[in-house]
Amino acid sequence: MDGLSSEPAFEGPTISVNPIDISPAAQPQAQAQLSSEELVAKAIAPVKREFLRPPPVRPSNNNTNTERKTTDGDDAVSESKPASILKEKKSKRQLKRERRQEQKSGLHLCNAVAKSGNVSSCPYKDNCRFSHDLEAFKAQKLADLEGSCPFLDNEGPCPYGLSCRFSGTHNDGDDVPAGAMNGKKNILEMNALNKDVQKLLWKNKMKFPKADNSLKLLGLLGPGKKGKLMENEKDGQIVANGCDNVDGNGSCNVALEADNEMECSPKVLEEDKPDEANLGKGKVMDSEKDDQIVAKGAGVVDGIGCCNSAADANNEVECSFEALEDDKPDEASVADELRPLKRAKSSVNDMYSVEVHNDPSVDMKEEDKSCVQNEPTTVTEHTLADTDKSLKLHPREKKLIDFRDKLYLAPLTTVGNLPFRRVCKVLGADVTCGEMAMCTNLLQGQASEWALLRRHSSEDLFGVQICGAYPDTVARTVELIDKHCTVDFVDINMGCPIDVVVNKGAGSALLTKPMRMKSVIEASSRAVDTPITIKVRTGYFEGKNRIDSLIEDFGNWGATAVTIHGRTRQQRYSKLADWEYIYKCARAAPHNLQVFGNGDVLSYLDWNNHRSNCPELSSCMIARGALIKPWIFTEIKEQRHWDISSGERLNILKDYVQFGLEHWGSDTRGIETTRHFLLEWLSYTCRYIPVGLLDVIPQRINWRPPSYFGRDDLETLMASDSAADWIRISEMLLGKVPSGFTFSPKHKSNAYDRAENG
């Protein structure tokens, strides 16, 4: 890495020497001898010679027995022990215990007490986990920051009261009544997790009728806690999967198939009259074979030994069980027997559209069908009744979004939070999408994961991105979001290269399983009317692209749009994006599928070239380009290279801090959270090279910037790749960092220095 090399100074550099391989002190001299074309060929940014400078000398992180200066500027001291950067890891239980102890200290004041300034306002009284000692809190509270409270523009008072780090700017008499919380962020932000919904998710009592019905129609609903059955059509016979009707009279023969799914072979009941112990043991599943209905696992069979069925005008067949008069079961047995019929939701959700009727590959038998004597079973194409509330819309009737030529901010993990999206909206972004959220965490009701679904009122075209490995998990998550959140579309991530995601079968792992991709997309698109989009990479292994063979199917499976990142999973973010392959896929896509290209867009010229080279592309998604220079949206709309000044860049950072305080809070915790995400963003913005400093424009995303002086001190500071300098910028906006503060970027590829150094 630049600035960390321990090689001796290079003597007599020549043009044939690669500047990256020589010592830091000689790099500016070597680069000065190379032409701009040669620098570009070596992926080195061609900065004007008068701005080049030697890289700052910093201690090597790898050598533990080196001399370094202390942060106070004292003389160098020799260290024989390695610098302790990482703190000792603690267990979750220990961290929780320490957190509880801190909450009881004076620094963690009860929210209700802080808002009202009255100790008696807390409804938990002495049982509260937080401190009620106002005097101790005021004695230990950090000094207020410069500036005004971000909630001053509200009609009501600041929602953080005494704990606000701008409390000195509050108006007198602005105490909040007990139990009240009228903050600006609560008014303008949507998709907050409802406590009642969270409790249902915690207890695993949330119902997903639409998703379950969608999975059932596709034959994907496996055996679960509720004993649901799944039917597949195989060789003209209906096979019951997951059947649990194992009894002495008419059990299913269970065989383990290669895919570890249970398939049951029905067995005709030999006895006309079962005993009461076996009455109502299983669900009744009827199949039609040679115009005869065989009762599978049924608790009651009439004297003839079989049941006949007929379809009514609405293609719904109601189950009726008849007990022999000479041997009627007791009321308890009848109740147990009729329990499967108590599924009112099934009568609402288990419906079929005309399109499904015409598809011979779709099984038309449902577990709730039953027997009507002396009439053959028929399937008609009559219109379903008005009571059919879950009737799926035809794909042509689904909500459509025209993404063509809209500026799409990509979902960005960690950095693409709500305050950053607000900044991009101000600078011209049209479409925004939340950070990737894991389906399992959402279904478990984790508040931290639900926070990724938050939406600001300024985001007029907003979607959320989810990631899951299995169709049932994704479909239920989509239904949950559709019911409890306000979104315009749901994006399914099928391209995430992170190991922890891929190892669970999600993200890029789905690229190796096209049939599972199909199941995930079909189940999700059938469950809701909200448009479903997907994001993929060109393939899993380098040199083995496969999206071109699947692009025609995405639209048929139910996807509204697809974003293609022009790299494989194996490439991660190395090499340039393969836009020629993206063009090939866009030209092969059906007319009802919108295609986005993604990768390496850093200027309006990149945008124009991709749109002109392939008119079939609906738009381009902008990811790292927005992190490096969020004003790229302004450049595209105004068709110009913006030589933005350091003061203008600082104003953008100030807006981000303002939005962050409104989102995370103006108390100490909210300020430090804002600082953390600001530092994460600064680890990307340091890659930007001002237009006025380049010999060749525009800047390319793969150019490695050399060390250079800016046109003023602030621009030089913003160009630093040192975490210590990023912290200095944060202190300009959020005050001094707490004692012992350290920072290491989550994306390690952006880290060139430790935060402790200076």
N, C-alpha and C positions, 0 to 999 in steps of 0.2 A: 504494500500500500504506500501511497505517496507520503513522504515525510517520515517514514519509519525505517528506512533502509540504513544499515550500519556499514555499508561499503565505503572505502576511502574515496576521496575526491577523484574524479576522472580527469585525466590529463590529455589534452590534445584531441578533443572530440572531432569527429568527421561526420559527413552527411550520411554515411552508410550505417552509423550507429543508431540503434533504436533508443530514443530518449527515455523510454520507460525502464530500460535496463541499466542506466547509468545512475550515478549518485545524485541525490536531490540538488546539491549545490550547482552541479553542472547542467542540470536539465534546462534551465532557461537559455543558456548559451547554445546548447545543442538544438533546441527548438527554433532559436533565432536563425539557425543556418538552414532550416528546412523551409521549403516553400509551403504556401497554404494548401496546395493540392497534395503534397506529400504528407502533411499533417492530417488532412482529411482521410487519406488512404490508410493511415495508421489509427484512425478513430480518435485523434487528439484534436480538441477544439482549437481552431486557428485564431488565438487571441492576438491582438496587435502587440508588437514587440515592446512598445513603450510601457505597456501595463504588466508585463511579465515580472515575476519576482521569484527568488528562491523559496522553496517550500519551507514553512516553519519547522524547526528541529524540535521534535518531541521525543520523550522517552519511549523506548520500545516496550510494547506490552508483553513480548515473549521473553525478554531477558529480565529475570527477577532480581539480579544482583547488579543493578546499574545505579548510577548517581542521578538524582533528580532534585529539582528545587521544590521547596515547599510552596504552598499556595499563598503564603504571606510574603513571598519574595525574599526569604532568608537565603544565606549562602547554601550552596549545595552540600548535602550531607550524604554520607555513604550508607547504603542500606544493605544489610546482609540478609534480611528477611524479605520474603516476597510481599508485595503490597496486597493487602486484604481488600479485595474488591467486592466479592460476593459474601453476603452475610450467611451465617449458618442457617440452614433450612430448618424450619419448625413445622411440626405437625399441625393439621387443621384444628385439632382440639386445643392445642397450646395457643395458636393464634386467636382462636375464639375466646379463650379464657383471658388473654391479654387485652383483647378488644373490649370485653365486658368490664374489665378493671378500668380501662381508659374512659369508658362511657360513664362510669361512676365518678370519675375525677371532675374537677371544676371546669376543665377545658371543654367537656362535652355536655353542654347545657340542653335540657329538655326543650324540644321544639315548641311545645305549647307555652312553656314559660318564657322562652325567648321571644315569641311573637307578641305575647300580651304583657310581659313584664310583671306578671302576677304569679306567685308560687302556687296559689290555690287553683290556678286554671287547668292544671294537668288532671285529667280524669283518672289516672292511675294512682295518684297520691304517692304514698310511700313505696308502693310496689313498682314504681317506674324504674326502668333500667338506667336512666340518665340522671344527671345531677340537677338539683333544684336550688343549689347555692348560688344566688345571684352575685353576692359579694366576692366569692372565690372566683367566679367566672370573670368578673370585671377586672380583678387583680391580675389574672393570668392571660387575659385576652391580648392578642397581638395588636399592634398599632394599626389604625385605619390606613387604607391605601389612598393614594392621590386619585382625585376624580370624584364623580358622583355615583350614587347608587343606580344600578341598571334598571331598577323598578320604579324610579321617580316618575316616569311618565304614566304610570298606572293610575286608574281612578282611585284605587284603594292604597293602603300602606304597603310597605315592603314585606313580603311574606317571611323574611328571615329575622326581622325584628332586631333584637339586641345582638344576635350572632352575626349580623351582616358586617362585613369589613368596611363598609361605607356608612356606618350608622351615624356618623357625624353630620352627614348631609340630609338625614331624615327630618321631616317637618315635625314640630311638636304636636303631641296628641295623635300620633299615628299608630298607637298600639292596636294590635289586631285582637278582636274579641276571641275568647277561648273557643277552640274548635273551628275557627275560620281560617281559610287559606285561599286568599284571592290574589294570586300572582299572575303576572303577565304570561308566564310560560304555561300556566294551566289553561289560559284562555286561547292561546294561539297554537298550542300543540295538541295533536290528536294521537289516537291509538295507544292510550295508556292502558295498562293491564288492570282490569276490574278485579277487585278482591273476591267477589263471588265466583267469577270465572276461575281465578287462581285456585280457590279451594276445591272446586270441582275437578280441576286438573290434578291437584295434589292427591285427591282421593280416588282418582281414576274413574270418576263417575260422569265424565263428559260424554254426551251422545253425539255420534257422527252419522246421522241417518243417510245423508246424501252420499258421503264417501263410502259407507258400507254398501249402499245400493249400487254405486258405480263399480265397486270391486266385485260385487256379486254378479253383476251383468257380465263382467269380463272373466268370471271364473277365477278370481284372485283372492277371494275371501277364504282363508284357511280356518282350521279349527281354533277356537279361542275359548275364553272363559265362559262365554255365553252359549257354547255348544253350537255355534253357527255352522252351517253346512255349505260346502262348495261343490258345484256340479261342473263337470267337464264332459264334453261329447267326445267319445272315443269309439271308432268303428261302428257308428250307428247306435251305440248303447249309451245310456246315461249312467255314469258312475258317480256314486256319492263319495265325496272326499271328507275325511274327518268324521265319519259316522260313528256315533257312540252307542248305537242300539245293539248292545251285546246282551242277549238273553237266551234262555233255553229254547224259545219257540222259533225265532226267526232272526238270528243275528247276521251281521255282515261279516264276510270273510275279509280280513284285513291283510293287505300285502304291502310290503315296503318297496317302493319303486326306486329307481336310480336317483331321483331328485329329492329323496327323503320325504315325499308326500304320501299320505295314507290314502289308498284307493279301496273302496268297499264294493264288493260284488253282491248285489241283492240276492236274497234267497227267498223263494216263495214259501209262505207259511203253510205248513202241513196241517196244522190244526185250525179248525174253524173258530174255535172259541178259546182265547187265551185265559190264563188265570189272572186274578185281580192283582197279583204282585207285579206282573209285567205290564199292567195297564198303564198307558201313557208314559212309557219309559223313554220313548224317543220321539223325534219329530217325524211327521208323515211326509214322505217324499214319493211322489207318483211319477212314473215315466210311462210313456206310450210305446208299446211294442206290439206290432201286429194287431192293432186296434184293441188291445187288452191292457188294462191297468193293473200293475202289480204293486201291492202295498209293501213298502219297505219299512220294516221296523214299526209298523202301525200297531197300536195297542188294541184296536177293535176291528174286527172284520165281520162282515155280515154272514148270514148263513150260506150264501153261495160260495164264499171263500175268496172273493175279489171285489174290488170296487171299480165302478165305471165313472167317468168324468165327462163333463161337457163345458165348453167355454161359453160364458155369457156374452152379451153385446159389447161389454167393455174389456173383454179378454181377461177378466178376473174370475177366478173360480173360488168359491167359498167352501171351506172345509166343513163337513158335517159328520160327526161321529154318531153312530147308532149302536146302542147296546141291546142285546137280546133281552126281551121282556121277561123271559123265565129265569134270567140270571143277571139282574141289574147290579152294577157295582154301587158301592156307597158313595155319598156325596164327596168325600175327600178324594176318592179315586177319580171321580168325574172332574173335579177341579184340576187335579194333576194332569188328566188327559187333555183337557181343553186349554191348558196353559199355553201351548204353542200358538193357539188361535187368538190369544189375547194381544198379539202384536199388532196393534192398530197402526203402528208406524210402517209395518210391512205392507199393509194394504194401501198406504199412501205412497210408499217409495218404490215398491217392486213393480214398476211399470215399464212399458216398452214403447218405443217410437216406431213409426212405420219403417224407418230406415233399418232398425234392428230386425224387424220381422222379415225383411227381404234378404237378410244375410244368413245363409244356411250354416255358417260357422258359429253362430251364436246360439247357445242353448236357450230354448224358450220355456223350459220347465223351471218352476220356482218351488221352494220348500213349502210355501203356504198354499199351493194348489191342493185340491182335494177331490173328493168323489161325489159325483151326482149320478145316481143309478140310471141304467138303461139308456144312456146317451153317449155317443162317441165323442172323443175330444177333438175339437176343431180349433184352428187358429185363423182369426180374421184380421183385417186391416182397418177395422172401424176406428173412429176417433175416440180417444179416451175421454172419460167423463171429466166434468169440471172439478170434481173432488180430488183429482189427481194433482196434488200440489207440487210434486217433485218431477213433473214432466220436464225432461231436458229439452232445451231449445235446440233447434237445428243449428249446425255450425254457422250457417248463413245468417241466423238470427242472433248470434252472440254479439256482445258489445265489441265494436271494432275501434281500434286506435290507429290513426294515420301517423306513423312515425317519420314519414318521408321528409328529409331535409331538416329534421329537428336535431338540435345539439344535445346529445345524450351523455350525461355524466355517469360513468360506470360505477357500479357498487364496489366500494373500496374498503377492505377490511382495516379496522382500527382508525384510519385517517378519514374515511368517508362518513364521518358522523354528521349529526344534524347541523351544528354550527358551520361546518365546512360546506355543506350543501347550500346553506343560506348564503354564504359568501359567493358561491358559484352562481346561484340564482341572481344575485345582484349584478354579477359580471356577464350574464347573458345565457346561462344554461337553460334549456327548454324542458328536458326530461331528467328527473333525478330518481335514484334508487337507493334504498337503504343498504346497510352493511349485511353481509351474508349471515343468516341465522340458521342454526342447526335445528332440524325438525324435532328431534327427540327432546332437546332442551325446551322448545316451545310447548310441546305436549306435556312436559312435566311441570309447566308453570313457573319456570325460572325467570325471576324478574329481570335479571341482567340480560337475558336473551331477548325478552320482550321489549326491553329498552331500545333494541336495534330496529324495531318497527315504528318508532316514533316518527311523526310527520308534522312539519310546520305548515301553517296556513299559506305561506308564500309558495309552497311546492304545488303548483297547480296540476302537474302531470307527474304522479309519483307512484312508484312500485316498490315492492319488497322482494328481496332475494332469499330463497331458502335452499337448504341442501339436505338431502336425505338419500338413503340407499335402497329403500324398498317402497313399492307402490302404495301399500296401506299407510305407511308412515307419512309419506308426502301428501297423499290424497286427504287424509284427515287434517293435516296441518293446513292445507289449502282451504278446506272448509272452515276450519277454526278462524283463520285470518279473514276470510270472506264474511264471516258472521260478526266478528267482534272488532274489525278494523276497517278503516276507510282507505282503500287503495284503488288505483286504477288498473293495475296489472300485477301479476305474481310471476317472478322470474325464478326458474329452477336451475341451480348451478350444477352443470355436468362437466365442468372443466377445471375445478380447483385442483392444483397440483400438490397441495400440502400433504405430507405423509400421514399425519394423524387423521385426515379426512379420507384419503385414498385407502388406507388400511382398513377402514370400516365399510368399504364398498361404495362410498359416495364420491362425489366430485368426478375427477377424471377416470376413476375406476369404472364408471358406467360406460365409458367409451369402448371398453372391451366386452360389454354385454348389451348388444343392441336390442335383444328381446326384453331385457329389463328396462331399458330406456323407453321402449314402446309402452310397456305396462305402466311406468311412472307417468308418462305424458297422457296416455289415454285415461287412466283413473283420475288424474287431477283435472283434466279438461272436462270430463263428464260430471264431476262433482259440483262444479260452480259455473256461473255464467261469466265470471271475471276472466279476461283474457289471460292465457298462460303463455309465457315466453320462456325460452331456454337459452343457456349460454354454454358453449362447448369450445373445445380446442380442436385443432385439425386432426388429432389422433393421440394415441397413448405413447407409442414408440416413435422415435425419430425415423423419418423415411418411410413410415407406414401410415399415411393419411387415409382416413376412411369416411370423413363427413360427406364427401361427394357421392358416396353410395347410399347415404341415408337421407340426404337433403330432400329428396322427393317424398319421403315418407313422413317427415316431421309435420307437414301441414295436414296430412290425412290422419295422423294420430291425434291432432287437436291443438297443436301449437300455433299461436298467432304470429310469432316472430322468433327468429333465432339469431344470436350473436356468435360470430365465429372469431375466436382469438387465433391469430395466424401463427401459433406455435404449438408444438406437441407438449404433452405432459413431461416427457423426458428432457425437453429443452428448458423447461421452466421459463426464465426470462433471458436466457442467453441467445445470441444471434438475433438477427432482425426478423420481424414478422413476415411470413410468406403471403404477401398480398395477391400474388398471381393465383395462388390456390384459392384464396377467398373469392376472387373474381370468378374463378371456375365454378365454385359452389353457388354463387349468386346467380349465374346464368342458368344453372341447372335447376334452380328452385322453382316450385310451382307458383303460379300467379297469386295465389291466396296466402303465401308465406312471405313475410317481410324479412329481409336479411340485413344485418348490421355487420360491418367490418370493425375489427378491434386490433390495435397494435401500433405503437410508435408514432402516433399523431401528436406533433409538437408545434405545428404552425398552421396558419390558414392555407399555405401552399400544399402541405400534406393533405389537408382536407379536400382542397380543390382537385388535386391530382387523382385521388381515389374516386371521387364522385364523377369526374370526367372519364376516367379509364373504364369505369364500369357503371353505366347508368342504371343497371339492375339493382345496385345497392340502394337500400332505402336511406341509410345514413351511416355515420361512423360513430362508434362509441369511443369516448376519450377517457383514459384512465390515468396513467402516470403523467401524461402531459398536463392534466389539470392539477396534479400535485406539485409539479415543478413550477408551473406558471398558470394559476387559475384564470388569469385574464386572457387565456387562449380563446375563450368563448367570445370575448369582445373583439379580438383580432379577426376571428372568422366572420362575425357579423359585419364588421367594418372593413374587412378585406385590407388589412394593413399590418405591418410589423410595429408593435407598440414598444418604443424605446422608453420603457417605464423607469422613472427615477426611484431612488432609494426612499425618498419621502412618500411617494405614492404607494410603494410596497409596504412601508410601515403603516400607512393608513389602512391597508387591507388587513394587516395583522391586528390592528386595533379593532376593526369591525369583527374579526373572528373572536377576539377576547370578549367583546361586548355580547356577541351571540352566545359564547360559551358560558358567561356568567348568568345569562338569562336561562340557559338550559340546565346547567349543573348547579347553579346557585351562587350567591354572593357571600356565603360564609366561608370559613377557612377551608373546609372540605371541598366546596365547589371551586374555590380559587386554585387549589392544588390539582384538582382534576382537570381544570382548564389548562393549567400550566403543562401537565403531562401530555395532553393531546396536542398542545401547541408545539412542544418540543418534537413530538413525533412528526408533525408536519414540516417543521424546520429542517429535519433530516433529509427532506426532499427538495425544499426550495433552494438549498445551498447549491444545487446542481445547475441552477439557472445562470446563464451568462448574458449580461446586458447586450442588447443589439449594438450599441455604440462601441463596444469593445471587440467586436468580431471583424475579421477580415472577410469572412464568408458568411452570408446569412441565407436561410435561417439556420438556427442551431438544430442539430440532429440529436435524437435521444440517446444514441450510443456513443456520443462524443464524451471523452473523459476530460473534464476541465483541468487545465494546469493551474498552478498557484498564480494569482494575479492580484494587482492592486485595483480597487474600484476608483470611480471618479470622485468619491468622497469617503470619509471614514466609515460611515454607515454601510455603504455599498461593499466596502472591503470586509466589514464584519459579517454581512449577510452571505458573502461568498465563502466563508470559512466552513471547512468540513469538520471542525472540532466541536464536540458536544459541549465543551466549556463555553464556547462562544455562543452556542444556541441558548445556553442558560443565561448568559448576559443579556441577550435580546429579550428573553422572557422576563428578566428583572426590570427591564425598561417599561414593561407593560403591566406586570403583576406584582411588583415589589420584590424584595429580597427573598431568596429561597430559605426554607427552614434549615436549621443546623443539621449537618450530616446528610444533606440531600445529595443523591446521586441519580444519574439517568443513563440508561443504555437503550438505544432504539430497539423496538421490537423486531424490525427488519434489520438484521445484522449487516446486510450488505451496505447499509448506509453509514455504518459506524466506523470512523477512522481514528477515534481518540476516546479516551475515557473522560467522563465528566469531572473526575477528581483533578484532572491536570489543569490547574490554573483557575 
